[in-house]
């Protein structure tokens, strides 16, 4: 069914049903947006964790500044 045909069908319905359909469509769009944002955040977090993998060579305790120094050394050679 094309969009134009669907539009005509919806416009032939009583106003209350048209409003219900519009509300439902907006709800579905918002749910899709929220799901997309959550997936993007999860993907970014997994990329960050993956980026940290393999930095720490010792088994001892490591501080944030140790990790930062290792990253700077890896990236810039400091």
C-alpha positions in Angstrom: 0.0 0.0 0.0 1.5 3.4 -1.0 1.7 6.3 1.4 -0.9 8.2 -0.5 -3.4 5.4 -0.3 -2.8 4.9 3.4 -3.2 8.7 3.9 -6.6 8.6 2.1 -7.7 5.6 4.2 -6.8 7.3 7.5 -8.4 10.6 6.5 -11.7 8.7 5.7 -11.8 7.5 9.4 -13.6 9.4 12.2 -11.4 12.2 13.7 -11.0 10.3 17.0 -9.5 7.3 15.2 -7.2 9.6 13.2 -6.0 11.1 16.4 -5.4 7.7 18.0 -3.4 6.6 14.9 -1.3 9.7 15.0 -0.6 9.3 18.8 0.4 5.6 18.2 2.6 6.6 15.3 4.4 9.2 17.4 4.8 6.7 20.2 6.4 4.2 17.8 8.7 6.8 16.5 9.8 7.9 20.0 10.4 4.3 21.0 12.6 3.8 17.9 14.6 6.9 18.7 15.2 5.8 22.3 16.2 2.3 21.2 18.6 3.8 18.6 20.1 6.1 21.2 20.6 3.2 23.7 22.3 1.1 21.1 24.6 3.9 20.1 25.6 4.4 23.8 26.2 0.7 24.2 28.2 0.6 21.1 30.4 3.5 22.2 30.9 2.0 25.6 32.0 -1.3 24.1 34.4 0.5 21.8 35.9 2.3 24.8 36.3 -0.9 26.7 37.8 -2.6 23.7 40.2 0.3 23.3 41.4 -0.2 26.9 42.1 -3.9 26.4 45.7 -4.8 26.2 47.1 -1.6 27.8 47.9 -3.1 31.1 50.8 -5.5 31.0 51.4 -6.1 34.7 49.3 -8.0 37.2 49.7 -5.3 39.9 47.4 -2.4 40.7 47.2 0.3 38.1 45.9 3.9 38.5 44.0 6.0 36.0 47.1 8.2 35.5 49.1 5.0 34.7 46.6 4.1 32.0 46.5 7.7 30.7 50.3 7.7 30.5 50.4 4.4 28.7 47.9 5.7 26.2 49.8 8.9 25.6 53.0 7.0 25.2 51.3 4.6 22.7 49.8 7.5 20.8 52.5 10.1 20.8 55.6 8.3 21.9 56.1 10.2 25.2 
